[in-house]
Amino acid sequence: MVYCVGMTGGIGCGKTTVARFFAELGAGVVDTDDISRELTAADGAAMPAIRATFGADFVDASGALVRSKMRQLIFTDPAEKAQLEAILHPLIRTQVEAALAQVRASYALLVVPLLLETRQYLPLVQRVLVVDCPEADQIARTMARSQLSKAEVQSIMCNQLTRSERVRQADDLLVNDGALETLHSAVQKLHLDYLVRASAGHH
Ligand code: ADP
């Protein structure tokens, strides 16, 4: 199995940005959010079960999940959220393992927003990389990028570990509190370190 770095961080911390930097440098990036989106895109593998469980109202004309409607439902109802997760999580897991098996790069970067909360992907990774940033940046960046309100962003943050707990569990830390160029050089350094670790086969 390929050497694998697990990456996590709170919403809006910069995980997607960091993953793109690593991919440009040649790492084999596998992103559970991307996989989840594919599973719920038009005719995605999760759509038959979603239609059967939640009804045709949650499926648009193209066969894709109506995300805004589902987001609303699961924000207010933990049982519905659990049902959605019961459909998605096993499918995501299977896709992650298939994607990692296909990585031909020197090492893989597995992006899992709730890596340290659910802990189910920890056995697949040799190292944990945490992207951290101040909460004010998290809220501002997430609101600027999505249709979410401040309350919705804060509610997502409530379901995630606190910054200090996440940072405590990190083997490597990227602090994204400045310019993107600063972040990029920090990623370059880590990339070289991961190449060495992967080729030496140590952790
Ligand atoms: P995540 O994947 O962790 O939710 P993203 O990488 O999507 O976070 O970043 C959230 C938003 O903030 C994106 O629009 C991204 O372009 C922007 N962003 C991330 N880091 C910085 C930074 N250092 N400076 C300015 N904008 C940033």
py3Dmol code that shows the C-alpha trace and the ligand (Angstrom):
import py3Dmol

protein = """\
ATOM      1  CA  MET A   1       0.000   0.000   0.000  1.00  0.00           C
ATOM      2  CA  VAL A   2       1.201   3.508  -0.865  1.00  0.00           C
ATOM      3  CA  TYR A   3       2.590   5.757   1.904  1.00  0.00           C
ATOM      4  CA  CYS A   4      -0.378   7.845   2.980  1.00  0.00           C
ATOM      5  CA  VAL A   5      -0.658  11.200   4.754  1.00  0.00           C
ATOM      6  CA  GLY A   6      -4.094  11.957   6.221  1.00  0.00           C
ATOM      7  CA  MET A   7      -5.034  15.627   6.034  1.00  0.00           C
ATOM      8  CA  THR A   8      -7.745  17.337   8.037  1.00  0.00           C
ATOM      9  CA  GLY A   9      -8.755  20.754   9.350  1.00  0.00           C
ATOM     10  CA  GLY A  10     -11.870  22.721  10.191  1.00  0.00           C
ATOM     11  CA  ILE A  11     -14.233  24.037   7.548  1.00  0.00           C
ATOM     12  CA  GLY A  12     -12.745  26.962   5.621  1.00  0.00           C
ATOM     13  CA  CYS A  13      -9.221  26.380   6.970  1.00  0.00           C
ATOM     14  CA  GLY A  14      -7.789  25.802   3.515  1.00  0.00           C
ATOM     15  CA  LYS A  15      -7.858  22.022   3.015  1.00  0.00           C
ATOM     16  CA  THR A  16      -8.940  22.265  -0.631  1.00  0.00           C
ATOM     17  CA  THR A  17      -6.309  24.902  -1.335  1.00  0.00           C
ATOM     18  CA  VAL A  18      -3.577  22.870   0.356  1.00  0.00           C
ATOM     19  CA  ALA A  19      -4.654  19.695  -1.454  1.00  0.00           C
ATOM     20  CA  ARG A  20      -4.377  21.527  -4.794  1.00  0.00           C
ATOM     21  CA  PHE A  21      -0.823  22.664  -3.923  1.00  0.00           C
ATOM     22  CA  PHE A  22       0.172  19.094  -3.031  1.00  0.00           C
ATOM     23  CA  ALA A  23      -1.422  17.752  -6.222  1.00  0.00           C
ATOM     24  CA  GLU A  24       0.530  20.298  -8.317  1.00  0.00           C
ATOM     25  CA  LEU A  25       3.750  19.097  -6.656  1.00  0.00           C
ATOM     26  CA  GLY A  26       2.928  15.508  -7.631  1.00  0.00           C
ATOM     27  CA  ALA A  27       1.255  13.941  -4.613  1.00  0.00           C
ATOM     28  CA  GLY A  28      -1.606  11.517  -5.264  1.00  0.00           C
ATOM     29  CA  VAL A  29      -4.566  13.351  -3.754  1.00  0.00           C
ATOM     30  CA  VAL A  30      -7.681  11.444  -2.691  1.00  0.00           C
ATOM     31  CA  ASP A  31     -10.418  13.710  -1.287  1.00  0.00           C
ATOM     32  CA  THR A  32     -13.406  12.214   0.531  1.00  0.00           C
ATOM     33  CA  ASP A  33     -15.498  15.333  -0.182  1.00  0.00           C
ATOM     34  CA  ASP A  34     -14.869  14.917  -3.925  1.00  0.00           C
ATOM     35  CA  ILE A  35     -15.824  11.252  -3.676  1.00  0.00           C
ATOM     36  CA  SER A  36     -18.963  12.131  -1.753  1.00  0.00           C
ATOM     37  CA  ARG A  37     -19.919  14.677  -4.431  1.00  0.00           C
ATOM     38  CA  GLU A  38     -19.392  12.115  -7.193  1.00  0.00           C
ATOM     39  CA  LEU A  39     -21.549   9.585  -5.371  1.00  0.00           C
ATOM     40  CA  THR A  40     -24.380  12.124  -5.226  1.00  0.00           C
ATOM     41  CA  ALA A  41     -23.932  13.649  -8.689  1.00  0.00           C
ATOM     42  CA  ALA A  42     -26.241  12.708 -11.562  1.00  0.00           C
ATOM     43  CA  ASP A  43     -26.537   8.924 -11.525  1.00  0.00           C
ATOM     44  CA  GLY A  44     -23.959   8.639  -8.731  1.00  0.00           C
ATOM     45  CA  ALA A  45     -23.760   5.279  -6.967  1.00  0.00           C
ATOM     46  CA  ALA A  46     -25.546   6.620  -3.867  1.00  0.00           C
ATOM     47  CA  MET A  47     -28.543   8.034  -5.730  1.00  0.00           C
ATOM     48  CA  PRO A  48     -30.769   4.924  -5.906  1.00  0.00           C
ATOM     49  CA  ALA A  49     -30.562   4.466  -2.115  1.00  0.00           C
ATOM     50  CA  ILE A  50     -31.070   8.193  -1.530  1.00  0.00           C
ATOM     51  CA  ARG A  51     -34.176   8.227  -3.709  1.00  0.00           C
ATOM     52  CA  ALA A  52     -35.558   5.129  -1.996  1.00  0.00           C
ATOM     53  CA  THR A  53     -34.892   6.503   1.501  1.00  0.00           C
ATOM     54  CA  PHE A  54     -35.682  10.206   1.188  1.00  0.00           C
ATOM     55  CA  GLY A  55     -37.996  10.328  -1.811  1.00  0.00           C
ATOM     56  CA  ALA A  56     -37.918  11.748  -5.329  1.00  0.00           C
ATOM     57  CA  ASP A  57     -38.093  15.321  -3.952  1.00  0.00           C
ATOM     58  CA  PHE A  58     -34.420  15.016  -3.089  1.00  0.00           C
ATOM     59  CA  VAL A  59     -33.425  14.106  -6.646  1.00  0.00           C
ATOM     60  CA  ASP A  60     -33.327  16.708  -9.421  1.00  0.00           C
ATOM     61  CA  ALA A  61     -34.189  16.193 -13.085  1.00  0.00           C
ATOM     62  CA  SER A  62     -30.620  15.158 -13.936  1.00  0.00           C
ATOM     63  CA  GLY A  63     -30.602  12.457 -11.251  1.00  0.00           C
ATOM     64  CA  ALA A  64     -28.381  14.383  -8.828  1.00  0.00           C
ATOM     65  CA  LEU A  65     -28.950  15.102  -5.136  1.00  0.00           C
ATOM     66  CA  VAL A  66     -30.698  18.397  -4.348  1.00  0.00           C
ATOM     67  CA  ARG A  67     -28.001  19.548  -1.965  1.00  0.00           C
ATOM     68  CA  SER A  68     -29.676  22.593  -0.454  1.00  0.00           C
ATOM     69  CA  LYS A  69     -32.758  20.563   0.447  1.00  0.00           C
ATOM     70  CA  MET A  70     -30.734  17.745   1.966  1.00  0.00           C
ATOM     71  CA  ARG A  71     -28.557  20.200   3.885  1.00  0.00           C
ATOM     72  CA  GLN A  72     -31.667  21.774   5.393  1.00  0.00           C
ATOM     73  CA  LEU A  73     -33.100  18.409   6.381  1.00  0.00           C
ATOM     74  CA  ILE A  74     -29.987  17.068   8.069  1.00  0.00           C
ATOM     75  CA  PHE A  75     -29.187  20.347   9.852  1.00  0.00           C
ATOM     76  CA  THR A  76     -32.371  20.032  11.852  1.00  0.00           C
ATOM     77  CA  ASP A  77     -32.714  16.251  12.161  1.00  0.00           C
ATOM     78  CA  PRO A  78     -29.897  14.053  13.452  1.00  0.00           C
ATOM     79  CA  ALA A  79     -31.773  10.827  12.601  1.00  0.00           C
ATOM     80  CA  GLU A  80     -32.054  11.841   8.942  1.00  0.00           C
ATOM     81  CA  LYS A  81     -28.386  12.799   8.996  1.00  0.00           C
ATOM     82  CA  ALA A  82     -27.516   9.347  10.334  1.00  0.00           C
ATOM     83  CA  GLN A  83     -29.561   7.745   7.549  1.00  0.00           C
ATOM     84  CA  LEU A  84     -27.733   9.705   4.889  1.00  0.00           C
ATOM     85  CA  GLU A  85     -24.403   8.792   6.451  1.00  0.00           C
ATOM     86  CA  ALA A  86     -25.391   5.118   6.593  1.00  0.00           C
ATOM     87  CA  ILE A  87     -25.814   5.272   2.809  1.00  0.00           C
ATOM     88  CA  LEU A  88     -22.742   7.361   2.008  1.00  0.00           C
ATOM     89  CA  HIS A  89     -20.039   6.243   4.433  1.00  0.00           C
ATOM     90  CA  PRO A  90     -19.613   2.625   3.267  1.00  0.00           C
ATOM     91  CA  LEU A  91     -19.594   3.780  -0.371  1.00  0.00           C
ATOM     92  CA  ILE A  92     -17.003   6.470   0.383  1.00  0.00           C
ATOM     93  CA  ARG A  93     -14.821   3.957   2.199  1.00  0.00           C
ATOM     94  CA  THR A  94     -14.855   1.553  -0.754  1.00  0.00           C
ATOM     95  CA  GLN A  95     -13.996   4.364  -3.181  1.00  0.00           C
ATOM     96  CA  VAL A  96     -11.174   5.622  -0.959  1.00  0.00           C
ATOM     97  CA  GLU A  97      -9.569   2.198  -0.833  1.00  0.00           C
ATOM     98  CA  ALA A  98      -9.912   1.789  -4.606  1.00  0.00           C
ATOM     99  CA  ALA A  99      -8.446   5.256  -5.228  1.00  0.00           C
ATOM    100  CA  LEU A 100      -5.492   4.683  -2.880  1.00  0.00           C
ATOM    101  CA  ALA A 101      -4.746   1.373  -4.594  1.00  0.00           C
ATOM    102  CA  GLN A 102      -4.502   3.254  -7.898  1.00  0.00           C
ATOM    103  CA  VAL A 103      -2.127   5.980  -6.717  1.00  0.00           C
ATOM    104  CA  ARG A 104       1.092   5.835  -8.741  1.00  0.00           C
ATOM    105  CA  ALA A 105       2.643   8.902  -7.103  1.00  0.00           C
ATOM    106  CA  SER A 106       5.365   8.529  -4.445  1.00  0.00           C
ATOM    107  CA  TYR A 107       2.817   9.064  -1.724  1.00  0.00           C
ATOM    108  CA  ALA A 108      -0.886   9.742  -1.247  1.00  0.00           C
ATOM    109  CA  LEU A 109      -2.582  12.637   0.514  1.00  0.00           C
ATOM    110  CA  LEU A 110      -5.956  11.519   1.854  1.00  0.00           C
ATOM    111  CA  VAL A 111      -8.210  14.485   2.657  1.00  0.00           C
ATOM    112  CA  VAL A 112     -10.788  13.710   5.342  1.00  0.00           C
ATOM    113  CA  PRO A 113     -12.500  16.696   6.997  1.00  0.00           C
ATOM    114  CA  LEU A 114     -13.539  14.609  10.028  1.00  0.00           C
ATOM    115  CA  LEU A 115     -10.408  12.418  10.165  1.00  0.00           C
ATOM    116  CA  LEU A 116      -9.919  12.938  13.902  1.00  0.00           C
ATOM    117  CA  GLU A 117     -13.629  12.985  14.781  1.00  0.00           C
ATOM    118  CA  THR A 118     -14.717   9.712  13.159  1.00  0.00           C
ATOM    119  CA  ARG A 119     -11.234   8.146  13.329  1.00  0.00           C
ATOM    120  CA  GLN A 120     -12.217   5.464  10.801  1.00  0.00           C
ATOM    121  CA  TYR A 121      -9.536   6.456   8.278  1.00  0.00           C
ATOM    122  CA  LEU A 122      -6.696   6.689  10.792  1.00  0.00           C
ATOM    123  CA  PRO A 123      -5.652   3.046  10.254  1.00  0.00           C
ATOM    124  CA  LEU A 124      -4.986   3.872   6.573  1.00  0.00           C
ATOM    125  CA  VAL A 125      -2.607   6.785   7.218  1.00  0.00           C
ATOM    126  CA  GLN A 126       1.007   6.919   8.356  1.00  0.00           C
ATOM    127  CA  ARG A 127       0.890  10.585   9.360  1.00  0.00           C
ATOM    128  CA  VAL A 128      -1.668  13.218  10.274  1.00  0.00           C
ATOM    129  CA  LEU A 129      -1.387  16.695   8.736  1.00  0.00           C
ATOM    130  CA  VAL A 130      -3.607  19.403  10.209  1.00  0.00           C
ATOM    131  CA  VAL A 131      -4.434  22.671   8.443  1.00  0.00           C
ATOM    132  CA  ASP A 132      -5.212  25.260  11.079  1.00  0.00           C
ATOM    133  CA  CYS A 133      -6.379  28.866  10.926  1.00  0.00           C
ATOM    134  CA  PRO A 134      -8.009  31.415  13.237  1.00  0.00           C
ATOM    135  CA  GLU A 135     -11.767  31.000  13.690  1.00  0.00           C
ATOM    136  CA  ALA A 136     -12.546  34.460  12.324  1.00  0.00           C
ATOM    137  CA  ASP A 137     -10.787  33.518   9.063  1.00  0.00           C
ATOM    138  CA  GLN A 138     -12.644  30.200   8.971  1.00  0.00           C
ATOM    139  CA  ILE A 139     -16.034  31.919   9.202  1.00  0.00           C
ATOM    140  CA  ALA A 140     -15.186  34.735   6.791  1.00  0.00           C
ATOM    141  CA  ARG A 141     -13.674  32.405   4.163  1.00  0.00           C
ATOM    142  CA  THR A 142     -16.505  29.887   4.344  1.00  0.00           C
ATOM    143  CA  MET A 143     -19.226  32.548   4.111  1.00  0.00           C
ATOM    144  CA  ALA A 144     -17.468  34.211   1.189  1.00  0.00           C
ATOM    145  CA  ARG A 145     -17.304  30.930  -0.697  1.00  0.00           C
ATOM    146  CA  SER A 146     -20.687  29.359   0.035  1.00  0.00           C
ATOM    147  CA  GLN A 147     -24.311  30.287   0.597  1.00  0.00           C
ATOM    148  CA  LEU A 148     -24.008  29.389   4.278  1.00  0.00           C
ATOM    149  CA  SER A 149     -25.004  31.867   6.967  1.00  0.00           C
ATOM    150  CA  LYS A 150     -22.771  32.627   9.922  1.00  0.00           C
ATOM    151  CA  ALA A 151     -25.035  30.476  12.137  1.00  0.00           C
ATOM    152  CA  GLU A 152     -24.753  27.546   9.730  1.00  0.00           C
ATOM    153  CA  VAL A 153     -20.960  27.830   9.607  1.00  0.00           C
ATOM    154  CA  GLN A 154     -20.833  27.975  13.395  1.00  0.00           C
ATOM    155  CA  SER A 155     -23.100  24.954  13.671  1.00  0.00           C
ATOM    156  CA  ILE A 156     -20.744  22.977  11.405  1.00  0.00           C
ATOM    157  CA  MET A 157     -17.804  24.122  13.522  1.00  0.00           C
ATOM    158  CA  CYS A 158     -19.598  22.869  16.645  1.00  0.00           C
ATOM    159  CA  ASN A 159     -19.590  19.344  15.245  1.00  0.00           C
ATOM    160  CA  GLN A 160     -15.851  19.508  14.647  1.00  0.00           C
ATOM    161  CA  LEU A 161     -13.036  19.186  17.159  1.00  0.00           C
ATOM    162  CA  THR A 162     -11.745  22.365  18.739  1.00  0.00           C
ATOM    163  CA  ARG A 163      -8.634  23.804  17.141  1.00  0.00           C
ATOM    164  CA  SER A 164      -6.441  22.974  20.107  1.00  0.00           C
ATOM    165  CA  GLU A 165      -7.584  19.347  20.211  1.00  0.00           C
ATOM    166  CA  ARG A 166      -7.003  18.924  16.478  1.00  0.00           C
ATOM    167  CA  VAL A 167      -3.584  20.561  16.636  1.00  0.00           C
ATOM    168  CA  ARG A 168      -2.646  18.349  19.595  1.00  0.00           C
ATOM    169  CA  GLN A 169      -3.170  15.254  17.432  1.00  0.00           C
ATOM    170  CA  ALA A 170      -1.192  16.529  14.450  1.00  0.00           C
ATOM    171  CA  ASP A 171       2.133  15.080  13.345  1.00  0.00           C
ATOM    172  CA  ASP A 172       2.512  18.036  10.980  1.00  0.00           C
ATOM    173  CA  LEU A 173       0.848  21.421  11.079  1.00  0.00           C
ATOM    174  CA  LEU A 174       0.149  24.016   8.384  1.00  0.00           C
ATOM    175  CA  VAL A 175      -0.949  27.319   9.841  1.00  0.00           C
ATOM    176  CA  ASN A 176      -2.962  29.140   7.176  1.00  0.00           C
ATOM    177  CA  ASP A 177      -3.148  32.615   8.689  1.00  0.00           C
ATOM    178  CA  GLY A 178      -1.301  34.636   6.080  1.00  0.00           C
ATOM    179  CA  ALA A 179      -0.726  34.959   2.378  1.00  0.00           C
ATOM    180  CA  LEU A 180      -1.255  32.062  -0.008  1.00  0.00           C
ATOM    181  CA  GLU A 181       2.443  32.279  -1.016  1.00  0.00           C
ATOM    182  CA  THR A 182       3.449  31.591   2.593  1.00  0.00           C
ATOM    183  CA  LEU A 183       1.131  28.597   2.650  1.00  0.00           C
ATOM    184  CA  HIS A 184       2.572  27.387  -0.633  1.00  0.00           C
ATOM    185  CA  SER A 185       6.181  27.408   0.611  1.00  0.00           C
ATOM    186  CA  ALA A 186       5.153  25.543   3.751  1.00  0.00           C
ATOM    187  CA  VAL A 187       3.481  22.918   1.543  1.00  0.00           C
ATOM    188  CA  GLN A 188       6.636  22.632  -0.587  1.00  0.00           C
ATOM    189  CA  LYS A 189       8.732  21.916   2.492  1.00  0.00           C
ATOM    190  CA  LEU A 190       6.330  19.259   3.718  1.00  0.00           C
ATOM    191  CA  HIS A 191       6.172  17.680   0.274  1.00  0.00           C
ATOM    192  CA  LEU A 192       9.955  17.152   0.298  1.00  0.00           C
ATOM    193  CA  ASP A 193       9.730  15.686   3.784  1.00  0.00           C
ATOM    194  CA  TYR A 194       6.971  13.287   2.701  1.00  0.00           C
ATOM    195  CA  LEU A 195       8.988  12.167  -0.334  1.00  0.00           C
ATOM    196  CA  VAL A 196      11.865  11.256   1.978  1.00  0.00           C
ATOM    197  CA  ARG A 197       9.595   9.502   4.471  1.00  0.00           C
ATOM    198  CA  ALA A 198       7.782   7.585   1.742  1.00  0.00           C
ATOM    199  CA  SER A 199      10.975   6.376   0.073  1.00  0.00           C
ATOM    200  CA  ALA A 200      12.534   5.411   3.405  1.00  0.00           C
ATOM    201  CA  GLY A 201       9.338   3.589   4.292  1.00  0.00           C
ATOM    202  CA  HIS A 202       9.298   5.095   7.761  1.00  0.00           C
ATOM    203  CA  HIS A 203       6.708   7.149   9.554  1.00  0.00           C
TER     204      HIS A 203
END
"""
ligand_1 = """\
27
ADP
P -11.588 24.050 3.179
O -11.398 23.102 2.027
O -10.765 23.685 4.380
O -13.026 24.266 3.558
P -10.680 26.053 1.258
O -9.321 25.636 0.800
O -11.817 25.798 0.328
O -11.005 25.466 2.722
O -10.584 27.610 1.631
C -11.751 28.343 1.932
C -11.762 29.632 1.115
O -10.747 30.492 1.609
C -11.477 29.403 -0.355
O -12.275 30.278 -1.105
C -9.978 29.742 -0.483
O -9.669 30.221 -1.761
C -9.796 30.817 0.581
N -8.475 30.799 1.214
C -7.831 29.745 1.770
N -6.639 30.100 2.283
C -6.501 31.419 2.055
C -5.475 32.383 2.365
N -4.338 32.068 2.998
N -5.701 33.659 1.964
C -6.835 33.994 1.343
N -7.835 33.153 1.027
C -7.680 31.873 1.374
"""
view = py3Dmol.view(width=600, height=400)
view.addModel(protein, "pdb")
view.setStyle({"model": 0}, {"cartoon": {"style": "trace"}})
view.addModel(ligand_1, "xyz")
view.setStyle({"model": 1}, {"stick": {}})
view.zoomTo()
view.show()
